[in-house]
Amino acid sequence: MHPRPGGAASAGRGIRTLPAGHARAHRAIVEEILCELLGRVLQADPQPLHRDRRLDQLGVDSLMAAELVF
């Protein structure tokens, strides 16, 4: 399978690197990218997504989860 345009491979602004020891910054970047992807998959605004909920609680099923990867 090839990554499709707009999928996980092109999420956010590309790969970012930070020095080791910046766990909070790393987490914030991952959360931002994941929210962008979830917004696309759920066809919703990524801002109001509850970041403390599991994906299934947000309505993500297995096919939607696959879209997050490809």
VEXPAVO-657395 format. One record per residue: residue number from 1; residue in one letter; x, y, z of N, C-alpha, C, O in turn. Coordinates in nm, 3 decimals, padded with zeros to 5 digits. Atoms other than C-alpha are relative to their C-alpha. Example, Ala and Ser with C-alpha at 12.3 -4.5 7.8 and 13.67 -1.06 7.14 Angstrom:
<recs>
n: 1	res: a	n.x: 00.089	n.y: -00.119	n.z: 00.000	ca.x: 01.230	ca.y: -00.450	ca.z: 00.780	c.x: 00.090	c.y: 00.120	c.z: 00.000	o.x: 00.194	o.y: 00.118	o.z: 00.066
n: 2	res: s	n.x: -00.082	n.y: -00.119	n.z: -00.006	ca.x: 01.367	ca.y: -00.106	ca.z: 00.714	c.x: -00.077	c.y: 00.109	c.z: 00.073	o.x: -00.026	o.y: 00.220	o.z: 00.090
</recs>
This chain:
<recs>
n: 1	res: m	n.x: 00.082	n.y: -00.118	n.z: 00.000	ca.x: 00.000	ca.y: 00.000	ca.z: 00.000	c.x: 00.087	c.y: 00.124	c.z: 00.000	o.x: 00.188	o.y: 00.129	o.z: 00.070
n: 2	res: h	n.x: -00.075	n.y: -00.124	n.z: 00.006	ca.x: 00.124	ca.y: 00.347	ca.z: -00.082	c.x: -00.071	c.y: 00.106	c.z: 00.082	o.x: -00.193	o.y: 00.113	o.z: 00.081
n: 3	res: p	n.x: 00.064	n.y: -00.107	n.z: -00.074	ca.x: 00.066	ca.y: 00.644	ca.z: 00.146	c.x: -00.075	c.y: 00.093	c.z: -00.095	o.x: -00.027	o.y: 00.122	o.z: -00.204
n: 4	res: r	n.x: 00.076	n.y: -00.090	n.z: 00.085	ca.x: -00.201	ca.y: 00.872	ca.z: 00.008	c.x: 00.025	c.y: 00.144	c.z: 00.040	o.x: 00.061	o.y: 00.171	o.z: 00.155
n: 5	res: p	n.x: -00.022	n.y: -00.140	n.z: -00.033	ca.x: -00.171	ca.y: 01.248	ca.z: -00.010	c.x: -00.093	c.y: 00.042	c.z: 00.113	o.x: -00.210	o.y: 00.006	o.z: 00.114
n: 6	res: g	n.x: 00.081	n.y: -00.047	n.z: -00.111	ca.x: -00.292	ca.y: 01.413	ca.z: 00.307	c.x: -00.010	c.y: -00.098	c.z: 00.114	o.x: -00.075	o.y: -00.069	o.z: 00.215
n: 7	res: g	n.x: 00.005	n.y: 00.101	n.z: -00.105	ca.x: -00.245	ca.y: 01.097	ca.z: 00.515	c.x: 00.108	c.y: 00.024	c.z: 00.103	o.x: 00.165	o.y: 00.133	o.z: 00.111
n: 8	res: a	n.x: -00.096	n.y: -00.011	n.z: -00.109	ca.x: -00.014	ca.y: 01.031	ca.z: 00.806	c.x: 00.139	c.y: 00.039	c.z: -00.050	o.x: 00.213	o.y: 00.109	o.z: 00.019
n: 9	res: a	n.x: -00.133	n.y: -00.029	n.z: 00.052	ca.x: 00.292	ca.y: 01.053	ca.z: 00.585	c.x: 00.022	c.y: 00.149	c.z: -00.025	o.x: 00.136	o.y: 00.195	o.z: -00.025
n: 10	res: s	n.x: -00.014	n.y: -00.143	n.z: 00.024	ca.x: 00.220	ca.y: 01.420	ca.z: 00.516	c.x: -00.059	c.y: 00.084	c.z: 00.111	o.x: -00.078	o.y: 00.204	o.z: 00.094
n: 11	res: a	n.x: 00.064	n.y: -00.071	n.z: -00.111	ca.x: 00.068	ca.y: 01.514	ca.z: 00.851	c.x: 00.093	c.y: 00.104	c.z: 00.060	o.x: 00.215	o.y: 00.094	o.z: 00.052
n: 12	res: g	n.x: -00.078	n.y: -00.102	n.z: -00.066	ca.x: 00.178	ca.y: 01.819	ca.z: 01.037	c.x: 00.089	c.y: 00.072	c.z: -00.098	o.x: 00.050	o.y: 00.095	o.z: -00.213
n: 13	res: r	n.x: -00.094	n.y: -00.071	n.z: 00.085	ca.x: 00.478	ca.y: 01.998	ca.z: 00.896	c.x: 00.125	c.y: -00.084	c.z: -00.020	o.x: 00.236	o.y: -00.031	o.z: -00.024
n: 14	res: g	n.x: -00.114	n.y: 00.088	n.z: 00.023	ca.x: 00.699	ca.y: 01.695	ca.z: 00.839	c.x: 00.062	c.y: -00.046	c.z: 00.130	o.x: 00.012	o.y: -00.018	o.z: 00.239
n: 15	res: i	n.x: -00.069	n.y: 00.053	n.z: -00.117	ca.x: 00.939	ca.y: 01.525	ca.z: 01.073	c.x: 00.073	c.y: 00.112	c.z: 00.071	o.x: 00.139	o.y: 00.194	o.z: 00.008
n: 16	res: r	n.x: -00.068	n.y: -00.101	n.z: -00.081	ca.x: 01.066	ca.y: 01.740	ca.z: 01.355	c.x: 00.096	c.y: -00.070	c.z: 00.094	o.x: 00.069	o.y: -00.182	o.z: 00.139
n: 17	res: t	n.x: -00.093	n.y: 00.057	n.z: -00.096	ca.x: 01.364	ca.y: 01.675	ca.z: 01.574	c.x: 00.023	c.y: 00.098	c.z: 00.114	o.x: 00.031	o.y: 00.219	o.z: 00.093
n: 18	res: l	n.x: -00.027	n.y: -00.078	n.z: -00.120	ca.x: 01.423	ca.y: 01.797	ca.z: 01.926	c.x: 00.110	c.y: -00.070	c.z: 00.078	o.x: 00.124	o.y: -00.192	o.z: 00.070
n: 19	res: p	n.x: -00.102	n.y: 00.064	n.z: -00.083	ca.x: 01.712	ca.y: 01.738	ca.z: 02.160	c.x: -00.064	c.y: -00.094	c.z: 00.102	o.x: -00.178	o.y: -00.073	o.z: 00.145
n: 20	res: a	n.x: 00.049	n.y: 00.093	n.z: -00.102	ca.x: 01.672	ca.y: 01.449	ca.z: 02.403	c.x: -00.029	c.y: 00.076	c.z: 00.128	o.x: 00.034	o.y: 00.178	o.z: 00.157
n: 21	res: g	n.x: 00.031	n.y: -00.061	n.z: -00.129	ca.x: 01.517	ca.y: 01.536	ca.z: 02.736	c.x: -00.111	c.y: 00.103	c.z: -00.006	o.x: -00.136	o.y: 00.172	o.z: 00.093
n: 22	res: h	n.x: 00.110	n.y: -00.095	n.z: 00.014	ca.x: 01.231	ca.y: 01.748	ca.z: 02.604	c.x: -00.132	c.y: -00.075	c.z: -00.016	o.x: -00.203	o.y: -00.056	o.z: -00.115
n: 23	res: a	n.x: 00.118	n.y: 00.086	n.z: 00.009	ca.x: 00.948	ca.y: 01.503	ca.z: 02.674	c.x: -00.128	c.y: 00.081	c.z: -00.017	o.x: -00.214	o.y: 00.042	o.z: -00.096
n: 24	res: r	n.x: 00.123	n.y: -00.080	n.z: 00.013	ca.x: 00.682	ca.y: 01.773	ca.z: 02.715	c.x: -00.014	c.y: 00.057	c.z: -00.140	o.x: -00.124	o.y: 00.058	o.z: -00.196
n: 25	res: a	n.x: 00.005	n.y: -00.053	n.z: 00.136	ca.x: 00.771	ca.y: 01.931	ca.z: 02.383	c.x: -00.031	c.y: -00.111	c.z: -00.100	o.x: -00.110	o.y: -00.091	o.z: -00.192
n: 26	res: h	n.x: 00.026	n.y: 00.114	n.z: 00.089	ca.x: 00.774	ca.y: 01.589	ca.z: 02.213	c.x: -00.148	c.y: -00.038	c.z: 00.007	o.x: -00.212	o.y: -00.059	o.z: -00.096
n: 27	res: r	n.x: 00.140	n.y: 00.038	n.z: -00.017	ca.x: 00.432	ca.y: 01.505	ca.z: 02.358	c.x: -00.092	c.y: 00.101	c.z: -00.067	o.x: -00.189	o.y: 00.063	o.z: -00.132
n: 28	res: a	n.x: 00.083	n.y: -00.104	n.z: 00.060	ca.x: 00.287	ca.y: 01.838	ca.z: 02.247	c.x: -00.001	c.y: -00.011	c.z: -00.152	o.x: -00.105	o.y: 00.007	o.z: -00.215
n: 29	res: i	n.x: -00.008	n.y: 00.014	n.z: 00.145	ca.x: 00.409	ca.y: 01.782	ca.z: 01.890	c.x: -00.080	c.y: -00.121	c.z: -00.046	o.x: -00.154	o.y: -00.112	o.z: -00.144
n: 30	res: v	n.x: 00.075	n.y: 00.121	n.z: 00.036	ca.x: 00.268	ca.y: 01.428	ca.z: 01.878	c.x: -00.149	c.y: 00.025	c.z: 00.014	o.x: -00.227	o.y: -00.015	o.z: -00.072
n: 31	res: e	n.x: 00.142	n.y: -00.030	n.z: -00.019	ca.x: -00.065	ca.y: 01.550	ca.z: 02.020	c.x: -00.053	c.y: 00.089	c.z: -00.112	o.x: -00.164	o.y: 00.068	o.z: -00.162
n: 32	res: e	n.x: 00.043	n.y: -00.091	n.z: 00.106	ca.x: -00.083	ca.y: 01.829	ca.z: 01.762	c.x: -00.020	c.y: -00.075	c.z: -00.131	o.x: -00.122	o.y: -00.058	o.z: -00.198
n: 33	res: i	n.x: 00.010	n.y: 00.076	n.z: 00.125	ca.x: -00.016	ca.y: 01.596	ca.z: 01.471	c.x: -00.114	c.y: -00.100	c.z: 00.005	o.x: -00.188	o.y: -00.114	o.z: -00.093
n: 34	res: l	n.x: 00.109	n.y: 00.097	n.z: -00.013	ca.x: -00.254	ca.y: 01.331	ca.z: 01.601	c.x: -00.137	c.y: 00.069	c.z: -00.009	o.x: -00.228	o.y: 00.016	o.z: -00.072
n: 35	res: c	n.x: 00.127	n.y: -00.073	n.z: 00.009	ca.x: -00.531	ca.y: 01.588	ca.z: 01.646	c.x: -00.030	c.y: 00.044	c.z: -00.143	o.x: -00.145	o.y: 00.039	o.z: -00.186
n: 36	res: e	n.x: 00.019	n.y: -00.036	n.z: 00.140	ca.x: -00.477	ca.y: 01.710	ca.z: 01.289	c.x: -00.049	c.y: -00.121	c.z: -00.080	o.x: -00.143	o.y: -00.110	o.z: -00.159
n: 37	res: l	n.x: 00.039	n.y: 00.121	n.z: 00.071	ca.x: -00.501	ca.y: 01.353	ca.z: 01.160	c.x: -00.141	c.y: -00.043	c.z: 00.038	o.x: -00.222	o.y: -00.079	o.z: -00.048
n: 38	res: l	n.x: 00.134	n.y: 00.039	n.z: -00.045	ca.x: -00.807	ca.y: 01.274	ca.z: 01.373	c.x: -00.106	c.y: 00.093	c.z: -00.057	o.x: -00.214	o.y: 00.048	o.z: -00.095
n: 39	res: g	n.x: 00.093	n.y: -00.094	n.z: 00.060	ca.x: -00.975	ca.y: 01.588	ca.z: 01.250	c.x: -00.032	c.y: -00.034	c.z: -00.144	o.x: -00.147	o.y: -00.025	o.z: -00.187
n: 40	res: r	n.x: 00.021	n.y: 00.040	n.z: 00.140	ca.x: -00.924	ca.y: 01.475	ca.z: 00.891	c.x: -00.084	c.y: -00.126	c.z: -00.010	o.x: -00.179	o.y: -00.132	o.z: -00.088
n: 41	res: v	n.x: 00.070	n.y: 00.129	n.z: 00.006	ca.x: -01.043	ca.y: 01.119	ca.z: 00.955	c.x: -00.145	c.y: 00.014	c.z: 00.047	o.x: -00.235	o.y: -00.045	o.z: -00.012
n: 42	res: l	n.x: 00.135	n.y: -00.017	n.z: -00.055	ca.x: -01.344	ca.y: 01.226	ca.z: 01.164	c.x: -00.078	c.y: 00.112	c.z: -00.070	o.x: -00.196	o.y: 00.133	o.z: -00.041
n: 43	res: q	n.x: 00.059	n.y: -00.114	n.z: 00.069	ca.x: -01.415	ca.y: 01.522	ca.z: 00.934	c.x: -00.057	c.y: 00.099	c.z: 00.101	o.x: -00.173	o.y: 00.140	o.z: 00.093
n: 44	res: a	n.x: 00.040	n.y: -00.089	n.z: -00.108	ca.x: -01.426	ca.y: 01.747	ca.z: 01.239	c.x: 00.114	c.y: 00.098	c.z: 00.029	o.x: 00.228	o.y: 00.076	o.z: -00.012
n: 45	res: d	n.x: -00.100	n.y: -00.095	n.z: -00.044	ca.x: -01.245	ca.y: 02.046	ca.z: 01.381	c.x: 00.088	c.y: -00.067	c.z: 00.105	o.x: 00.036	o.y: -00.117	o.z: 00.204
n: 46	res: p	n.x: -00.087	n.y: 00.070	n.z: -00.095	ca.x: -00.938	ca.y: 01.907	ca.z: 01.562	c.x: 00.013	c.y: 00.069	c.z: 00.136	o.x: 00.053	o.y: 00.004	o.z: 00.233
n: 47	res: q	n.x: -00.019	n.y: -00.073	n.z: -00.126	ca.x: -00.939	ca.y: 02.175	ca.z: 01.833	c.x: -00.083	c.y: -00.054	c.z: 00.117	o.x: -00.029	o.y: -00.070	o.z: 00.226
n: 48	res: p	n.x: 00.078	n.y: 00.043	n.z: -00.117	ca.x: -01.231	ca.y: 02.050	ca.z: 02.048	c.x: 00.014	c.y: -00.149	c.z: 00.036	o.x: -00.057	o.y: -00.196	o.z: 00.125
n: 49	res: l	n.x: -00.016	n.y: 00.142	n.z: -00.032	ca.x: -01.112	ca.y: 01.685	ca.z: 02.049	c.x: 00.050	c.y: -00.016	c.z: 00.143	o.x: 00.142	o.y: 00.053	o.z: 00.186
n: 50	res: h	n.x: -00.041	n.y: 00.027	n.z: -00.138	ca.x: -01.082	ca.y: 01.551	ca.z: 02.402	c.x: 00.127	c.y: -00.084	c.z: -00.002	o.x: 00.124	o.y: -00.201	o.z: -00.038
n: 51	res: r	n.x: -00.130	n.y: 00.067	n.z: 00.009	ca.x: -00.716	ca.y: 01.460	ca.z: 02.430	c.x: 00.021	c.y: -00.108	c.z: 00.105	o.x: 00.116	o.y: -00.184	o.z: 00.096
n: 52	res: d	n.x: -00.015	n.y: 00.100	n.z: -00.104	ca.x: -00.767	ca.y: 01.245	ca.z: 02.737	c.x: -00.088	c.y: -00.123	c.z: -00.025	o.x: -00.091	o.y: -00.215	o.z: 00.057
n: 53	res: r	n.x: 00.087	n.y: 00.114	n.z: 00.032	ca.x: -01.012	ca.y: 01.004	ca.z: 02.568	c.x: 00.070	c.y: -00.096	c.z: -00.095	o.x: 00.155	o.y: -00.056	o.z: -00.176
n: 54	res: r	n.x: -00.050	n.y: 00.101	n.z: 00.092	ca.x: -00.929	ca.y: 00.680	ca.z: 02.392	c.x: -00.060	c.y: 00.023	c.z: -00.138	o.x: -00.164	o.y: 00.087	o.z: -00.151
n: 55	res: l	n.x: 00.048	n.y: -00.018	n.z: 00.137	ca.x: -00.970	ca.y: 00.670	ca.z: 02.015	c.x: -00.140	c.y: -00.056	c.z: -00.020	o.x: -00.221	o.y: 00.005	o.z: -00.089
n: 56	res: d	n.x: 00.133	n.y: 00.058	n.z: 00.017	ca.x: -01.272	ca.y: 00.440	ca.z: 02.036	c.x: -00.108	c.y: 00.088	c.z: 00.065	o.x: -00.222	o.y: 00.089	o.z: 00.019
n: 57	res: q	n.x: 00.096	n.y: -00.091	n.z: -00.064	ca.x: -01.441	ca.y: 00.691	ca.z: 02.270	c.x: -00.025	c.y: 00.125	c.z: -00.085	o.x: -00.126	o.y: 00.193	o.z: -00.067
n: 58	res: l	n.x: 00.018	n.y: -00.112	n.z: 00.092	ca.x: -01.392	ca.y: 00.956	ca.z: 02.001	c.x: -00.077	c.y: -00.042	c.z: -00.126	o.x: -00.107	o.y: 00.041	o.z: -00.211
n: 59	res: g	n.x: 00.075	n.y: 00.049	n.z: 00.115	ca.x: -01.575	ca.y: 00.736	ca.z: 01.750	c.x: 00.088	c.y: -00.058	c.z: -00.110	o.x: 00.040	o.y: -00.081	o.z: -00.221
n: 60	res: v	n.x: -00.092	n.y: 00.055	n.z: 00.099	ca.x: -01.269	ca.y: 00.598	ca.z: 01.571	c.x: -00.014	c.y: -00.152	c.z: -00.001	o.x: 00.003	o.y: -00.217	o.z: 00.101
n: 61	res: d	n.x: 00.008	n.y: 00.145	n.z: 00.012	ca.x: -01.323	ca.y: 00.245	ca.z: 01.440	c.x: 00.128	c.y: -00.052	c.z: -00.066	o.x: 00.220	o.y: 00.026	o.z: -00.092
n: 62	res: s	n.x: -00.123	n.y: 00.059	n.z: 00.052	ca.x: -01.066	ca.y: 00.006	ca.z: 01.296	c.x: 00.035	c.y: 00.053	c.z: -00.139	o.x: 00.153	o.y: 00.070	o.z: -00.169
n: 63	res: l	n.x: -00.029	n.y: -00.053	n.z: 00.133	ca.x: -01.100	ca.y: 00.138	ca.z: 00.940	c.x: 00.051	c.y: 00.144	c.z: 00.009	o.x: 00.142	o.y: 00.183	o.z: -00.065
n: 64	res: m	n.x: -00.048	n.y: -00.137	n.z: -00.020	ca.x: -01.057	ca.y: 00.496	ca.z: 01.058	c.x: 00.142	c.y: -00.002	c.z: 00.056	o.x: 00.225	o.y: 00.080	o.z: 00.018
n: 65	res: a	n.x: -00.134	n.y: 00.012	n.z: -00.056	ca.x: -00.753	ca.y: 00.389	ca.z: 01.261	c.x: 00.101	c.y: -00.032	c.z: -00.110	o.x: 00.214	o.y: 00.017	o.z: -00.107
n: 66	res: a	n.x: -00.089	n.y: 00.032	n.z: 00.113	ca.x: -00.604	ca.y: 00.242	ca.z: 00.943	c.x: 00.028	c.y: 00.125	c.z: -00.082	o.x: 00.139	o.y: 00.141	o.z: -00.133
n: 67	res: e	n.x: -00.022	n.y: -00.125	n.z: 00.072	ca.x: -00.650	ca.y: 00.582	ca.z: 00.776	c.x: 00.102	c.y: 00.087	c.z: 00.069	o.x: 00.172	o.y: 00.164	o.z: 00.004
n: 68	res: l	n.x: -00.098	n.y: -00.077	n.z: -00.074	ca.x: -00.440	ca.y: 00.736	ca.z: 01.051	c.x: 00.142	c.y: -00.042	c.z: -00.035	o.x: 00.236	o.y: 00.038	o.z: -00.029
n: 69	res: v	n.x: -00.133	n.y: 00.054	n.z: 00.028	ca.x: -00.149	ca.y: 00.514	ca.z: 00.951	c.x: 00.039	c.y: 00.024	c.z: -00.144	o.x: 00.156	o.y: 00.048	o.z: -00.172
n: 70	res: f	n.x: -00.034	n.y: -00.010	n.z: 00.142	ca.x: -00.170	ca.y: 00.541	ca.z: 00.572	c.x: -00.036	c.y: 00.133	c.z: -00.055	o.x: -00.015	o.y: 00.159	o.z: -00.174
</recs>
